[in-house]
Amino acid sequence: MKRSFKAALFDLDGTLIDTEDQYTVVWGRIARKYRPDVPNLEYIIKGTTLENILATYFSPETHEAIIKELDEFEAQMDYSFFPYVEDFLADIRSHGVKCAIATSSNKQKMEYATKNNPLIATMFDKILTAEDFGASKPAPDCYLKASEVLQAPLDSCIVFEDAYNGLKAGMASGIYTIGLATGHTIEEITPLCNKALKSFEGVTYEFIIHNCF
C-alpha cells in the first residue's frame, strides 16, 4: 500500500539553491587566512551554523572580521534554484503538501536570499533559520522544530538534504530522509539517508509515494 506524505522539510544551500561552490570559495579564503592548520575546513563546516563554526574553529578576536567578510559575500551571492526545484515544489504543493525550509543560515542571509530570489518566500509555508532552534546540525533540532510548526507528525514528513551533517540530522530526527547528490556522489550519501537521488529531475509527488518509504 502506498503511503502519502503531508510535509516536506528542506535544507537550503546545496539542496534547493546552488550556493555550495560559492561558500566553498569564501570559507576556503577565510580558513587559509585564520586557520591554515585545519585542512579542508571549508568542507568540514558544511551544514553547521555560523555561531557553531566561529565557536569551534576561530578565536573570538577574529569573529567580527569574519562576520563582516561573510556578510559582504552573502549580500552579492547568486541564490538561484537548482534545475527542477520549482517544478517539484509546485507539484507537491498542488497535492496539499506543506513545505518548510530548515537552514543553518541566519535571518540576515535569508533576507539576502529572498531579495535575490523572491520565489523562496512564496513557495514555503515556513522558513526556519539558525535563530529558531538550539543545536546545530547534525543534531535533529531544526527538523523536529519544522515538523512541529507545520503541525505534521514525524511519520508524515520527508527531509531533503545534501550535506553530511544535514543528512545525519534528518536521520536522527526519525523522519524519512532523501539525500541529493549535489555535492557528494550517490555512493557517498547512500549510507547516510533512506534514499539517494541525483537531482530533482523527474521527481514528483507520485514518484515519492511509489518509490520511497
Secondary structure, DSSP 8 states (H G I E B T S, - for coil): -----SEEEE-SBTTTBS-HHHHHHHHHHHHHHH-TTSTTHHHHTTTS-HHHHHHHHS-HHHHHHHHHHHHHHHHT----B-TTHHHHHHHHHHTT-EEEEE-SS-HHHHHHHHHH-THHHHS-SEEE-GGG-SS-TTSSHHHHHHHHHTT--GGGEEEEE-SHHHHHHHHHTTSEEEEETTSS-HHHHGGGSSEEES-STT--HHHHHHH--
